[in-house]
């Protein structure tokens, strides 16, 4: 089996953001410039949030 020419689709990158005020946890697609512990804004309460984790996962099957 030759892995160099396999037709496996690449993994998708995700960013997890956690609000410091309301503890809302949001997962979204990774964007250029995302770094762990960077400050962000909560979409629920508009409070201060932080990027807690960046991870990869296989694409969802349809």
N, C-alpha and C positions, 0 to 999 in steps of 0.2 A: 504494500500500500504506500503510495507516494503522497505525503502531506503537502508538499510544495505546490502542487497543482490541484488541490482539492477545491471544490466550489462552495465551501462553507462561507456563509455570509458573516461579515464582521460583527462584533458585539457593539451594542449601543451604550453610550456613556450617559450616566444620570448624575444629577446633583441633588443632595438632600439639604434643605434649609430648615432650621429650627428657630422659632421666635423665642426671645428671652422673656417677653412679657406674658403671652398667652399660651406658650408651649405648642403652638400650631406647628405641625410637621408637614412640609411640602416637598414633593419629589418632582423634579422637572428635567427636561433634556439638558445635557451639559452645554454650556456656552463658552466661547473663547473668553479667557480672562478669569474664569472661575478658579478659585484657589481655596483650600481648606482654611477655615477660621476667618475668611474675609467677611466684612459686614455687608448686610443686605437689608431690605425693608420687608416687613411682614405684609402679606396680601390680605390678611384677615383684620388685623387691628392697626396697621400702619406703624407698629412699633419696631424696635431694633431686632434684627434677626442675624443669624450667622450661618455660613456654610459649614455643616458638620461633617459631610462625607461626600466623596465622589467615587462612583463604582461603575463597573461594566456588567452588562447582562446580555444574554442572547436575545435577538429580536423576537418579538411575539409572533407566534404562528397564526395564520388566518384560516 
